[in-house]
Amino acid sequence: MTSFVILTSMSECEQGNVPLLEYTRYSPINAEINGVLFTSGDYTYRAWGGDLFGFVKFDDRFGFDILRDIVSGDDEVTLQISIGEDSSFELNKKYSLDSFGSHKFGKISFTENGVAYNFISNEGYIIFTECKGGEDGTSSYILSGCFEFTAVDSEKDLTITVTNGTFENIWA
């Protein structure tokens, strides 16, 4: 009987009908883009698939990825920060966001009047100020920190600055 229940449950997961669990958490991301404040607030995390929030940590390297829409009034942009670092994870250390090719970048994307804009950082940083959880190897990490970067849309020869960026309680 137990095998039948497990097989049925796995079948539902494979079909992707509904995420196993959803948690709504206060995990804001704020950033000023060219002096205009963009924010997010509560966010629904799915325990099974869908969203891009990741953090992996080993003794000699780590990786962090976040992808989230942030808004200012009627304007919405997608913020992505991605870093793959060949060094141990440390709190309060500046990690560079200056190289798309080596997986250390910030990105702002949006569409305006049917035109897609993609700004990739050419300089900047991220600092992790808090890391909770993960001690037992099975639980999630909860990360907080700050970031700033300058980004260029090379196709359109445009530059933006992202300042005073913060993230709190990001579950990864």
C-alpha positions as CSV (number, residue, x, y, z in Angstrom):
1,M,0.0,0.0,0.0
2,T,2.8,2.4,0.8
3,S,4.5,1.8,-2.5
4,F,1.2,2.6,-4.3
5,V,0.9,6.0,-2.5
6,I,4.5,6.9,-3.2
7,L,4.2,6.0,-6.9
8,T,1.0,8.1,-7.2
9,S,2.6,11.0,-5.5
10,M,5.7,10.8,-7.7
11,S,3.5,10.6,-10.7
12,E,1.8,13.9,-9.8
13,C,5.2,15.5,-9.3
14,E,6.5,14.4,-12.6
15,Q,3.4,15.7,-14.3
16,G,4.1,19.1,-12.7
17,N,0.5,19.6,-11.6
18,V,1.0,21.6,-8.5
19,P,4.1,22.5,-6.5
20,L,4.5,20.4,-3.3
21,L,4.5,23.4,-1.0
22,E,4.3,27.2,-1.2
23,Y,5.6,29.7,1.4
24,T,5.0,33.4,1.2
25,R,7.8,35.2,2.9
26,Y,8.9,38.8,3.4
27,S,12.0,38.8,1.3
28,P,12.4,42.3,-0.2
29,I,14.8,43.4,-2.9
30,N,15.3,47.1,-3.3
31,A,17.5,49.0,-5.7
32,E,17.8,52.5,-7.2
33,I,18.1,52.3,-11.0
34,N,19.4,55.7,-12.3
35,G,18.1,57.2,-9.1
36,V,14.6,55.7,-9.2
37,L,13.7,53.3,-6.4
38,F,12.5,49.8,-7.5
39,T,11.2,47.4,-4.9
40,S,9.6,44.0,-4.3
41,G,8.0,42.7,-1.2
42,D,6.4,39.4,-0.1
43,Y,7.4,36.6,-2.4
44,T,5.9,33.1,-2.8
45,Y,8.6,30.4,-2.8
46,R,7.8,27.1,-4.2
47,A,9.4,24.1,-2.5
48,W,9.4,22.2,-5.8
49,G,10.7,23.9,-9.0
50,G,9.9,27.0,-10.9
51,D,11.8,29.9,-9.4
52,L,15.5,30.7,-9.8
53,F,17.0,31.2,-6.4
54,G,20.1,29.2,-5.8
55,F,23.0,29.0,-3.4
56,V,25.5,26.2,-3.3
57,K,28.5,26.3,-1.0
58,F,31.5,24.1,-0.8
59,D,34.8,24.5,1.1
60,D,36.6,26.1,-1.9
61,R,33.8,27.6,-4.0
62,F,30.2,28.8,-4.1
63,G,27.5,30.0,-6.4
64,F,24.5,32.3,-6.0
65,D,21.7,33.1,-8.5
66,I,18.6,35.3,-8.1
67,L,16.1,36.4,-10.6
68,R,13.2,38.6,-9.5
69,D,10.9,41.3,-10.9
70,I,11.1,44.6,-9.1
71,V,8.8,47.6,-9.7
72,S,8.5,51.4,-9.4
73,G,5.0,52.6,-10.1
74,D,4.0,51.2,-13.4
75,D,7.5,50.3,-14.4
76,E,8.8,46.8,-14.0
77,V,12.2,45.4,-14.6
78,T,13.8,42.0,-14.1
79,L,16.9,41.9,-11.8
80,Q,19.3,39.1,-12.1
81,I,22.5,38.6,-10.0
82,S,24.6,35.6,-10.6
83,I,28.0,34.7,-9.2
84,G,30.2,31.7,-9.4
85,E,33.2,32.1,-7.2
86,D,36.3,30.0,-7.0
87,S,36.9,30.9,-3.4
88,S,35.3,30.0,-0.1
89,F,32.1,31.9,0.9
90,E,32.7,34.8,3.4
91,L,30.3,37.3,4.9
92,N,31.0,41.0,4.5
93,K,33.4,40.5,1.6
94,K,33.0,42.3,-1.7
95,Y,32.6,39.9,-4.6
96,S,33.0,41.4,-8.1
97,L,30.1,41.7,-10.5
98,D,32.2,42.7,-13.5
99,S,32.3,39.7,-15.9
100,F,29.4,38.1,-17.7
101,G,31.7,35.5,-19.3
102,S,33.1,34.2,-15.9
103,H,29.6,34.1,-14.3
104,K,30.0,37.2,-12.1
105,F,27.3,39.7,-13.2
106,G,24.3,41.8,-12.5
107,K,21.7,42.2,-15.1
108,I,18.6,44.5,-15.6
109,S,16.1,43.6,-18.4
110,F,12.9,45.1,-19.5
111,T,10.8,45.9,-22.6
112,E,9.6,49.4,-23.4
113,N,7.4,50.2,-26.4
114,G,8.1,46.8,-27.9
115,V,11.9,47.2,-27.6
116,A,13.9,44.8,-25.4
117,Y,16.7,46.2,-23.2
118,N,19.4,44.0,-21.6
119,F,21.9,45.7,-19.4
120,I,24.9,43.6,-18.2
121,S,27.2,44.8,-15.5
122,N,30.7,45.8,-16.3
123,E,31.7,46.8,-12.8
124,G,30.1,46.4,-9.4
125,Y,29.9,44.2,-6.4
126,I,27.7,42.1,-4.1
127,I,28.3,41.7,-0.3
128,F,26.6,38.9,1.7
129,T,25.8,40.3,5.2
130,E,23.9,37.4,6.7
131,C,23.6,33.7,6.1
132,K,21.4,31.5,8.2
133,G,20.6,27.8,8.0
134,G,22.2,25.1,5.9
135,E,24.2,23.7,8.8
136,D,22.8,20.2,8.6
137,G,23.2,20.0,4.8
138,T,19.5,19.6,4.1
139,S,17.9,22.8,5.2
140,S,17.7,26.0,3.1
141,Y,19.9,28.9,3.4
142,I,18.5,32.4,4.1
143,L,20.7,35.1,2.7
144,S,20.8,38.9,3.0
145,G,23.2,41.5,1.6
146,C,23.7,44.5,-0.6
147,F,24.9,45.2,-4.2
148,E,25.7,48.0,-6.7
149,F,26.7,47.9,-10.3
150,T,27.0,49.8,-13.5
151,A,25.5,48.0,-16.5
152,V,25.6,48.5,-20.3
153,D,23.3,47.6,-23.1
154,S,26.0,47.2,-25.7
155,E,23.5,46.9,-28.6
156,K,22.0,50.3,-27.8
157,D,25.1,51.9,-26.3
158,L,23.2,52.8,-23.1
159,T,24.4,52.7,-19.5
160,I,22.5,52.5,-16.2
161,T,23.6,52.6,-12.6
162,V,22.2,50.4,-9.9
163,T,22.9,51.7,-6.4
164,N,21.8,51.1,-2.8
165,G,20.7,47.5,-3.7
166,T,19.6,45.3,-0.9
167,F,18.1,41.8,-0.5
168,E,16.7,40.3,2.7
169,N,15.7,36.8,3.7
170,I,16.3,35.3,0.3
171,W,15.6,31.6,0.7
172,A,17.9,29.5,-1.4
